[in-house]
Amino acid sequence: MTKFTYEIEEYSQDSRHYEIVSDVKLSEEEITDIYCEVDLVDGYTNQWKMVDKGNVKVTFVGTEYGDDSQVNINGDIKEEE
């Protein structure tokens, strides 16, 4: 019996928004490390004290969903009649 496998990739122009509040100026690397430490739940906040730096708070503000969604389907697709 023949089986068919299809690989589907869906993507769009989604944008995730974060806000970081810090007592001190941060490097790009520190900013990246910090915003990766928050759950992707709208309004979720994580805060802590950085060693020798001060207090930091990161909030996941939310996701803005793109309206230009694209779909790619790969496989042996049946032609429409």
GROMACS elastic network, one bead per residue, 0.5 to 0.9 nm:
[ bonds ]
;  ai    aj funct       b0    kb
    4    75     6  0.73450   500
    4    76     6  0.69912   500
    4    77     6  0.87114   500
    5    74     6  0.84201   500
    5    75     6  0.62444   500
    5    76     6  0.78758   500
    6    73     6  0.65394   500
    6    74     6  0.55672   500
    6    76     6  0.76692   500
    6    77     6  0.83851   500
    7    72     6  0.79877   500
    7    73     6  0.57872   500
    7    74     6  0.52780   500
    7    75     6  0.68374   500
    8    71     6  0.70146   500
    8    72     6  0.57151   500
    8    74     6  0.66834   500
    9    70     6  0.81697   500
    9    71     6  0.58142   500
    9    72     6  0.53599   500
    9    73     6  0.68537   500
    9    74     6  0.89230   500
   10    69     6  0.70118   500
   10    70     6  0.57362   500
   10    72     6  0.66471   500
   10    73     6  0.89538   500
   11    14     6  0.83023   500
   11    68     6  0.85087   500
   11    69     6  0.57010   500
   11    70     6  0.55016   500
   11    71     6  0.67499   500
   11    72     6  0.89344   500
   12    65     6  0.77519   500
   12    66     6  0.56148   500
   12    67     6  0.70524   500
   12    68     6  0.56151   500
   12    70     6  0.60771   500
   12    71     6  0.88901   500
   13    64     6  0.86288   500
   13    65     6  0.68055   500
   13    67     6  0.70728   500
   13    68     6  0.64262   500
   13    69     6  0.71120   500
   14    63     6  0.68351   500
   14    64     6  0.57273   500
   14    67     6  0.83397   500
   15    62     6  0.85092   500
   15    63     6  0.56362   500
   15    64     6  0.51288   500
   15    65     6  0.64990   500
   15    66     6  0.74207   500
   16    40     6  0.86467   500
   16    60     6  0.79519   500
   16    61     6  0.77386   500
   16    62     6  0.59690   500
   16    64     6  0.63542   500
   16    65     6  0.85501   500
   17    59     6  0.86751   500
   17    60     6  0.62315   500
   17    61     6  0.52698   500
   17    62     6  0.54691   500
   17    63     6  0.61333   500
   17    64     6  0.77978   500
   18    35     6  0.68174   500
   18    38     6  0.89411   500
   18    58     6  0.69760   500
   18    59     6  0.56555   500
   18    61     6  0.52226   500
   18    62     6  0.73194   500
   19    35     6  0.80208   500
   19    57     6  0.80954   500
   19    58     6  0.56146   500
   19    59     6  0.52023   500
   19    60     6  0.65875   500
   19    61     6  0.67622   500
   20    31     6  0.78849   500
   20    34     6  0.79237   500
   20    35     6  0.73380   500
   20    56     6  0.70819   500
   20    57     6  0.56284   500
   20    59     6  0.64867   500
   20    60     6  0.89595   500
   21    24     6  0.88636   500
   21    55     6  0.82569   500
   21    56     6  0.57525   500
   21    57     6  0.51782   500
   21    58     6  0.64525   500
   21    59     6  0.86759   500
   22    25     6  0.70737   500
   22    26     6  0.77394   500
   22    53     6  0.88282   500
   22    54     6  0.72026   500
   22    55     6  0.58882   500
   22    57     6  0.64746   500
   22    58     6  0.86499   500
   23    53     6  0.75070   500
   23    54     6  0.54643   500
   23    55     6  0.56467   500
   23    56     6  0.66715   500
   24    53     6  0.64851   500
   24    54     6  0.65770   500
   24    55     6  0.81132   500
   24    56     6  0.85150   500
   25    53     6  0.88809   500
   26    29     6  0.80641   500
   26    30     6  0.59047   500
   26    31     6  0.62974   500
   27    30     6  0.51260   500
   27    31     6  0.62210   500
   27    32     6  0.86662   500
   28    31     6  0.50675   500
   28    32     6  0.62046   500
   28    33     6  0.86377   500
   29    32     6  0.51412   500
   29    33     6  0.61859   500
   29    34     6  0.85946   500
   30    33     6  0.50579   500
   30    34     6  0.60605   500
   30    35     6  0.87199   500
   31    34     6  0.50891   500
   31    35     6  0.62156   500
   31    36     6  0.85894   500
   32    35     6  0.55342   500
   32    36     6  0.63293   500
   32    37     6  0.89784   500
   33    36     6  0.54917   500
   33    37     6  0.68458   500
   34    37     6  0.53551   500
   34    38     6  0.76914   500
   34    56     6  0.83818   500
   34    57     6  0.85649   500
   34    58     6  0.69578   500
   35    38     6  0.60339   500
   35    58     6  0.62555   500
   35    59     6  0.79765   500
   35    60     6  0.80600   500
   36    39     6  0.81158   500
   37    46     6  0.74010   500
   37    58     6  0.79439   500
   38    41     6  0.83501   500
   38    44     6  0.70396   500
   38    45     6  0.66477   500
   38    46     6  0.59039   500
   38    58     6  0.67283   500
   38    59     6  0.68496   500
   38    60     6  0.65604   500
   39    42     6  0.85310   500
   39    44     6  0.64143   500
   39    45     6  0.79343   500
   39    46     6  0.82837   500
   39    59     6  0.86900   500
   39    60     6  0.70926   500
   40    43     6  0.86495   500
   40    44     6  0.72499   500
   40    60     6  0.61640   500
   40    61     6  0.86988   500
   40    62     6  0.75301   500
   40    63     6  0.86376   500
   41    44     6  0.54139   500
   41    45     6  0.89345   500
   41    60     6  0.65556   500
   41    61     6  0.81409   500
   41    62     6  0.70773   500
   42    45     6  0.89977   500
   42    59     6  0.83412   500
   42    60     6  0.57674   500
   42    61     6  0.54792   500
   42    63     6  0.77204   500
   43    59     6  0.61516   500
   43    60     6  0.54648   500
   43    61     6  0.52525   500
   43    62     6  0.69087   500
   44    58     6  0.83699   500
   44    59     6  0.55671   500
   44    60     6  0.54643   500
   44    61     6  0.75086   500
   44    62     6  0.89966   500
   45    57     6  0.68960   500
   45    58     6  0.56245   500
   45    60     6  0.65181   500
   45    61     6  0.88995   500
   46    56     6  0.84029   500
   46    57     6  0.57731   500
   46    58     6  0.54252   500
   46    59     6  0.64801   500
   46    60     6  0.88713   500
   47    55     6  0.73356   500
   47    56     6  0.55484   500
   47    58     6  0.62508   500
   47    59     6  0.85988   500
   48    54     6  0.85150   500
   48    55     6  0.58578   500
   48    56     6  0.56075   500
   48    57     6  0.66336   500
   49    52     6  0.84440   500
   49    53     6  0.73596   500
   49    54     6  0.54398   500
   49    56     6  0.60512   500
   49    57     6  0.87570   500
   50    53     6  0.51064   500
   50    54     6  0.54256   500
   50    55     6  0.61213   500
   50    56     6  0.69105   500
   51    54     6  0.70454   500
   53    56     6  0.86671   500
   59    62     6  0.89336   500
   60    63     6  0.85990   500
   66    69     6  0.68264   500
   73    77     6  0.86051   500
   74    77     6  0.78903   500
